[in-house]
Amino acid sequence: MKLANRVAALTPSSTLAITAKAKELKAEGHDVIGLGAGEPDFNTPDHIIEAAIKAMKEGHTKYTPSAGLPALKQAICKKLLNDQQLAYKPNEVIVGTGAKFVLYALFQVLLNKGDEVIIPTPYWVSYPEQVKLAEGIPVYVDGKEENNFKVTVEQLEAAITDKTVALIINSPSNPTGMLYSKEELQAIGELCVKHNIWIVSDEIYEKLVYFGATHASIAQVSEDVKAKTIIINGLSKSHSMTGWRIGYAAGPQEIIKSMTDLSSHSTSNPTSVAQYAAIAAYEGTQEPVETMRQAFEQRLDVIYNKLVSIPGISCIKPQGAFYLFPNAEKCAELTGYENVDDFAKALLEEALVAVVPGSGFGAPNNIRLSYATSLEQLEEAIKRIHKFVEDKM
């Protein structure tokens, strides 16, 4: 059977692959601890669930406008103004079926065949695949570990060509948890304005920052930078609403209109009741968001020291998101494995701990561990990894 070339060129998600393997082992009766999936382990807050139930009972189960309910778009505009002092009008916002689809729609409307998108490494696994689906070309720039996995203006300038259309910035980062400072964002923003490059600012983890760190949006740099920026965000991580599939983009009206046109011929609209839940999420109490943030911060504080005590493991302490991204190259070498992928595979099969190999994020010497699970499970997982390593040495 011959399939479309665009599908044949896709690389499967390493995150989903490791999660599927862990579930398979669990189904066979093995006590697997999964540190692979990128979703909070808290349930969606009660007041959000209740708003969805109320919406269903009141009959709000029909089609909505393709770009989202006007009330939700207003709530998003209010959130952006209150949190980041960024003024957007409702026609500069689109709500979609999760931030992932919103990103997909954005690349579909921004890119023509052969257009280049600069993607700093390590990167979230879907960025390059979505660029390729839009017939664009991913151009990777190495966010070096010695620079906290962040790229510099000099590196970006060297990567820009006459085919460069966009740059992706993800802060806080998946998989590294690193944050760009306001000064770093200003330099990057000014470079993009100078070269007339779109900035795709993925801010999905903005609420999850720790130890006094603060999140800044690159759109805050200046009006000129804001005019070249499309903010991507959603409620999956901040409000533990991964399954509700509500994400959004805020940016120039012309781009938002094109994304809306595309959505009208693909998803029609985001799920109606999930949109009502999202309104409650933004207009209701934010206490559950802070409760989750504090829990993640506590887990990170406890787990980090235990992780770096494992022979051969080194790790920069993250400032945000809920991932640790240790370098395991020396650890793989000490335990007799040819590469970190093989080490991660053995860790799952023998120690029954599922981590995601960094190769899927463009960083083959690293592994990603999610601490979006209980502290008890995390401590047991680290204990198993430590024992596995010492037994193999």
LINHU-V373865 format. One record per residue. RES is the residue in three letters. OMEGA is omega in radians with two decimals (none if undefined). BURIAL is 1 if it has 9 or more other ideal C-beta (glycine too) atoms within 8 Angstrom, else 0. Layout:
res->RES omega->OMEGA burial->BURIAL
res->RES omega->OMEGA burial->BURIAL
This chain:
res->MET omega->3.13 burial->0
res->LYS omega->3.11 burial->0
res->LEU omega->-3.14 burial->0
res->ALA omega->-3.13 burial->0
res->ASN omega->-3.08 burial->0
res->ARG omega->3.13 burial->1
res->VAL omega->-3.13 burial->0
res->ALA omega->-3.09 burial->0
res->ALA omega->-3.07 burial->0
res->LEU omega->3.04 burial->1
res->THR omega->-3.14 burial->0
res->PRO omega->3.12 burial->0
res->SER omega->3.12 burial->1
res->SER omega->3.11 burial->1
res->THR omega->-3.13 burial->1
res->LEU omega->-3.13 burial->0
res->ALA omega->-3.12 burial->1
res->ILE omega->3.11 burial->1
res->THR omega->3.12 burial->1
res->ALA omega->3.13 burial->0
res->LYS omega->3.11 burial->1
res->ALA omega->3.12 burial->1
res->LYS omega->3.12 burial->1
res->GLU omega->3.12 burial->0
res->LEU omega->3.10 burial->1
res->LYS omega->3.14 burial->1
res->ALA omega->3.10 burial->0
res->GLU omega->3.08 burial->0
res->GLY omega->-3.13 burial->0
res->HIS omega->-3.12 burial->0
res->ASP omega->-3.08 burial->0
res->VAL omega->3.00 burial->1
res->ILE omega->-3.08 burial->1
res->GLY omega->3.07 burial->1
res->LEU omega->-3.04 burial->1
res->GLY omega->-2.98 burial->1
res->ALA omega->-3.10 burial->0
res->GLY omega->3.09 burial->1
res->GLU omega->3.13 burial->1
res->PRO omega->3.14 burial->1
res->ASP omega->3.07 burial->0
res->PHE omega->3.02 burial->0
res->ASN omega->3.04 burial->0
res->THR omega->-3.13 burial->1
res->PRO omega->-3.02 burial->1
res->ASP omega->-3.05 burial->0
res->HIS omega->3.09 burial->1
res->ILE omega->3.10 burial->1
res->ILE omega->-3.13 burial->1
res->GLU omega->3.11 burial->1
res->ALA omega->3.11 burial->1
res->ALA omega->3.12 burial->1
res->ILE omega->3.13 burial->0
res->LYS omega->3.14 burial->1
res->ALA omega->3.12 burial->1
res->MET omega->-3.11 burial->1
res->LYS omega->-3.14 burial->0
res->GLU omega->3.05 burial->0
res->GLY omega->3.13 burial->0
res->HIS omega->-3.06 burial->1
res->THR omega->-3.07 burial->0
res->LYS omega->3.05 burial->0
res->TYR omega->3.00 burial->0
res->THR omega->3.02 burial->1
res->PRO omega->-3.07 burial->0
res->SER omega->-3.10 burial->1
res->ALA omega->3.13 burial->1
res->GLY omega->3.13 burial->1
res->LEU omega->3.09 burial->1
res->PRO omega->-3.12 burial->0
res->ALA omega->3.11 burial->0
res->LEU omega->3.10 burial->1
res->LYS omega->3.07 burial->1
res->GLN omega->3.13 burial->1
res->ALA omega->3.11 burial->1
res->ILE omega->3.10 burial->1
res->CYS omega->3.13 burial->1
res->LYS omega->3.12 burial->1
res->LYS omega->-3.13 burial->1
res->LEU omega->3.13 burial->1
res->LEU omega->-3.11 burial->1
res->ASN omega->-3.04 burial->0
res->ASP omega->-2.98 burial->0
res->GLN omega->3.13 burial->1
res->GLN omega->3.13 burial->0
res->LEU omega->-3.10 burial->1
res->ALA omega->3.06 burial->0
res->TYR omega->3.02 burial->1
res->LYS omega->-3.14 burial->0
res->PRO omega->3.13 burial->1
res->ASN omega->3.03 burial->0
res->GLU omega->-3.12 burial->1
res->VAL omega->2.97 burial->1
res->ILE omega->3.05 burial->1
res->VAL omega->-3.11 burial->1
res->GLY omega->-3.10 burial->1
res->THR omega->-3.13 burial->1
res->GLY omega->3.12 burial->1
res->ALA omega->3.14 burial->1
res->LYS omega->3.11 burial->0
res->PHE omega->3.12 burial->1
res->VAL omega->3.06 burial->1
res->LEU omega->3.12 burial->1
res->TYR omega->-3.14 burial->1
res->ALA omega->-3.14 burial->1
res->LEU omega->3.13 burial->1
res->PHE omega->3.12 burial->1
res->GLN omega->-3.11 burial->1
res->VAL omega->-3.12 burial->1
res->LEU omega->-2.89 burial->1
res->LEU omega->2.89 burial->1
res->ASN omega->-3.10 burial->0
res->LYS omega->3.09 burial->0
res->GLY omega->3.08 burial->0
res->ASP omega->-3.08 burial->1
res->GLU omega->3.06 burial->1
res->VAL omega->3.12 burial->1
res->ILE omega->-3.12 burial->1
res->ILE omega->3.06 burial->1
res->PRO omega->3.04 burial->1
res->THR omega->-0.08 burial->1
res->PRO omega->-3.06 burial->1
res->TYR omega->2.99 burial->1
res->TRP omega->-2.92 burial->1
res->VAL omega->-3.04 burial->1
res->SER omega->-3.12 burial->1
res->TYR omega->-3.09 burial->1
res->PRO omega->-3.12 burial->1
res->GLU omega->3.13 burial->1
res->GLN omega->3.05 burial->1
res->VAL omega->3.14 burial->1
res->LYS omega->3.11 burial->1
res->LEU omega->3.08 burial->1
res->ALA omega->3.14 burial->1
res->GLU omega->3.04 burial->1
res->GLY omega->-3.12 burial->1
res->ILE omega->3.06 burial->1
res->PRO omega->3.07 burial->1
res->VAL omega->-3.02 burial->1
res->TYR omega->3.04 burial->1
res->VAL omega->-2.98 burial->1
res->ASP omega->2.98 burial->0
res->GLY omega->-2.97 burial->1
res->LYS omega->-3.12 burial->0
res->GLU omega->-3.14 burial->0
res->GLU omega->3.06 burial->0
res->ASN omega->-3.14 burial->1
res->ASN omega->3.09 burial->0
res->PHE omega->-3.13 burial->1
res->LYS omega->3.12 burial->1
res->VAL omega->3.12 burial->1
res->THR omega->3.08 burial->0
res->VAL omega->-3.14 burial->0
res->GLU omega->3.10 burial->0
res->GLN omega->-3.12 burial->1
res->LEU omega->3.14 burial->1
res->GLU omega->-3.13 burial->0
res->ALA omega->-3.09 burial->0
res->ALA omega->-3.08 burial->1
res->ILE omega->3.06 burial->1
res->THR omega->3.11 burial->0
res->ASP omega->3.09 burial->0
res->LYS omega->-3.11 burial->0
res->THR omega->-3.12 burial->1
res->VAL omega->-3.02 burial->1
res->ALA omega->3.03 burial->1
res->LEU omega->3.07 burial->1
res->ILE omega->3.01 burial->1
res->ILE omega->-3.14 burial->1
res->ASN omega->-3.07 burial->1
res->SER omega->-0.09 burial->1
res->PRO omega->-2.98 burial->1
res->SER omega->2.79 burial->1
res->ASN omega->0.45 burial->1
res->PRO omega->-2.91 burial->1
res->THR omega->-3.07 burial->1
res->GLY omega->-3.09 burial->1
res->MET omega->-3.13 burial->1
res->LEU omega->2.96 burial->1
res->TYR omega->3.10 burial->1
res->SER omega->3.09 burial->0
res->LYS omega->-3.13 burial->0
res->GLU omega->3.11 burial->0
res->GLU omega->3.13 burial->1
res->LEU omega->3.13 burial->1
res->GLN omega->-3.14 burial->1
res->ALA omega->3.13 burial->1
res->ILE omega->3.14 burial->1
res->GLY omega->3.14 burial->1
res->GLU omega->3.09 burial->1
res->LEU omega->-3.12 burial->1
res->CYS omega->3.07 burial->1
res->VAL omega->3.14 burial->1
res->LYS omega->-3.09 burial->0
res->HIS omega->3.12 burial->0
res->ASN omega->-3.11 burial->0
res->ILE omega->3.06 burial->1
res->TRP omega->3.08 burial->1
res->ILE omega->3.06 burial->1
res->VAL omega->-3.03 burial->1
res->SER omega->-3.13 burial->1
res->ASP omega->-3.02 burial->1
res->GLU omega->-3.02 burial->1
res->ILE omega->-3.12 burial->1
res->TYR omega->-2.99 burial->1
res->GLU omega->-3.10 burial->1
res->LYS omega->-3.06 burial->1
res->LEU omega->3.09 burial->1
res->VAL omega->-2.90 burial->1
res->TYR omega->3.00 burial->1
res->PHE omega->3.07 burial->0
res->GLY omega->3.10 burial->0
res->ALA omega->3.10 burial->1
res->THR omega->3.11 burial->0
res->HIS omega->3.03 burial->1
res->ALA omega->3.05 burial->1
res->SER omega->3.11 burial->1
res->ILE omega->3.12 burial->1
res->ALA omega->3.13 burial->1
res->GLN omega->-3.04 burial->1
res->VAL omega->-3.11 burial->1
res->SER omega->3.09 burial->1
res->GLU omega->3.12 burial->0
res->ASP omega->3.12 burial->0
res->VAL omega->3.10 burial->1
res->LYS omega->-3.12 burial->1
res->ALA omega->3.12 burial->0
res->LYS omega->-3.03 burial->1
res->THR omega->2.94 burial->1
res->ILE omega->3.11 burial->1
res->ILE omega->3.04 burial->1
res->ILE omega->3.13 burial->1
res->ASN omega->-3.12 burial->1
res->GLY omega->-3.06 burial->1
res->LEU omega->-3.05 burial->1
res->SER omega->-3.05 burial->1
res->LYS omega->-3.05 burial->1
res->SER omega->-3.06 burial->1
res->HIS omega->3.13 burial->1
res->SER omega->-3.10 burial->1
res->MET omega->-3.06 burial->1
res->THR omega->-3.08 burial->0
res->GLY omega->-3.12 burial->0
res->TRP omega->3.07 burial->1
res->ARG omega->3.03 burial->1
res->ILE omega->3.03 burial->1
res->GLY omega->3.14 burial->1
res->TYR omega->3.03 burial->1
res->ALA omega->3.02 burial->1
res->ALA omega->-3.10 burial->1
res->GLY omega->-3.11 burial->1
res->PRO omega->-3.03 burial->0
res->GLN omega->-3.09 burial->0
res->GLU omega->3.12 burial->0
res->ILE omega->-3.14 burial->1
res->ILE omega->3.10 burial->1
res->LYS omega->3.13 burial->1
res->SER omega->3.08 burial->1
res->MET omega->3.11 burial->1
res->THR omega->3.11 burial->1
res->ASP omega->3.13 burial->0
res->LEU omega->-3.14 burial->1
res->SER omega->-3.11 burial->1
res->SER omega->3.12 burial->0
res->HIS omega->3.13 burial->0
res->SER omega->-3.11 burial->0
res->THR omega->-3.00 burial->1
res->SER omega->3.11 burial->0
res->ASN omega->3.01 burial->1
res->PRO omega->-3.13 burial->1
res->THR omega->-3.01 burial->1
res->SER omega->-3.05 burial->1
res->VAL omega->3.07 burial->1
res->ALA omega->3.09 burial->1
res->GLN omega->3.09 burial->1
res->TYR omega->3.07 burial->1
res->ALA omega->-3.14 burial->1
res->ALA omega->3.07 burial->1
res->ILE omega->3.12 burial->1
res->ALA omega->3.14 burial->1
res->ALA omega->-3.10 burial->1
res->TYR omega->-3.08 burial->1
res->GLU omega->-3.13 burial->0
res->GLY omega->-3.12 burial->1
res->THR omega->3.10 burial->0
res->GLN omega->-3.12 burial->0
res->GLU omega->3.12 burial->0
res->PRO omega->3.10 burial->1
res->VAL omega->3.14 burial->1
res->GLU omega->3.10 burial->0
res->THR omega->3.10 burial->0
res->MET omega->-3.13 burial->1
res->ARG omega->3.14 burial->1
res->GLN omega->3.12 burial->0
res->ALA omega->3.11 burial->1
res->PHE omega->3.14 burial->1
res->GLU omega->3.13 burial->1
res->GLN omega->3.13 burial->1
res->ARG omega->3.13 burial->1
res->LEU omega->-3.10 burial->1
res->ASP omega->-3.11 burial->0
res->VAL omega->-2.97 burial->1
res->ILE omega->-3.04 burial->1
res->TYR omega->-3.11 burial->1
res->ASN omega->3.10 burial->0
res->LYS omega->-3.13 burial->1
res->LEU omega->-3.06 burial->1
res->VAL omega->3.05 burial->1
res->SER omega->3.12 burial->0
res->ILE omega->-3.13 burial->1
res->PRO omega->3.08 burial->0
res->GLY omega->3.14 burial->1
res->ILE omega->2.97 burial->1
res->SER omega->-3.04 burial->0
res->CYS omega->3.00 burial->1
res->ILE omega->-3.12 burial->1
res->LYS omega->-3.08 burial->0
res->PRO omega->3.12 burial->1
res->GLN omega->-3.08 burial->1
res->GLY omega->-3.07 burial->1
res->ALA omega->3.06 burial->1
res->PHE omega->3.13 burial->1
res->TYR omega->2.89 burial->1
res->LEU omega->-3.06 burial->1
res->PHE omega->-3.07 burial->1
res->PRO omega->2.97 burial->1
res->ASN omega->-3.08 burial->1
res->ALA omega->-3.10 burial->1
res->GLU omega->-3.13 burial->0
res->LYS omega->3.13 burial->1
res->CYS omega->3.10 burial->1
res->ALA omega->3.13 burial->1
res->GLU omega->-3.13 burial->1
res->LEU omega->-3.08 burial->1
res->THR omega->3.02 burial->1
res->GLY omega->3.13 burial->0
res->TYR omega->-3.05 burial->1
res->GLU omega->-3.13 burial->0
res->ASN omega->-3.08 burial->0
res->VAL omega->3.08 burial->1
res->ASP omega->3.13 burial->1
res->ASP omega->3.10 burial->1
res->PHE omega->-3.13 burial->1
res->ALA omega->3.12 burial->1
res->LYS omega->3.13 burial->1
res->ALA omega->3.12 burial->1
res->LEU omega->3.12 burial->1
res->LEU omega->-3.04 burial->1
res->GLU omega->-3.05 burial->0
res->GLU omega->-3.12 burial->0
res->ALA omega->3.12 burial->1
res->LEU omega->3.03 burial->1
res->VAL omega->-3.10 burial->1
res->ALA omega->2.99 burial->1
res->VAL omega->-3.11 burial->1
res->VAL omega->3.10 burial->1
res->PRO omega->-3.12 burial->1
res->GLY omega->-3.13 burial->1
res->SER omega->3.11 burial->1
res->GLY omega->3.13 burial->1
res->PHE omega->-3.12 burial->1
res->GLY omega->-3.13 burial->1
res->ALA omega->-2.98 burial->1
res->PRO omega->3.14 burial->1
res->ASN omega->-3.04 burial->0
res->ASN omega->2.98 burial->1
res->ILE omega->3.10 burial->1
res->ARG omega->3.06 burial->1
res->LEU omega->3.08 burial->1
res->SER omega->3.04 burial->1
res->TYR omega->3.03 burial->1
res->ALA omega->3.05 burial->1
res->THR omega->-3.01 burial->1
res->SER omega->3.12 burial->0
res->LEU omega->3.12 burial->1
res->GLU omega->3.11 burial->0
res->GLN omega->3.14 burial->1
res->LEU omega->-3.13 burial->1
res->GLU omega->3.10 burial->1
res->GLU omega->3.13 burial->1
res->ALA omega->3.14 burial->1
res->ILE omega->3.10 burial->1
res->LYS omega->3.12 burial->1
res->ARG omega->3.13 burial->1
res->ILE omega->-3.14 burial->1
res->HIS omega->3.14 burial->1
res->LYS omega->3.13 burial->1
res->PHE omega->-3.11 burial->1
res->VAL omega->-3.10 burial->1
res->GLU omega->3.12 burial->0
res->ASP omega->-3.09 burial->0
res->LYS omega->-3.07 burial->0
res->MET omega->none burial->0
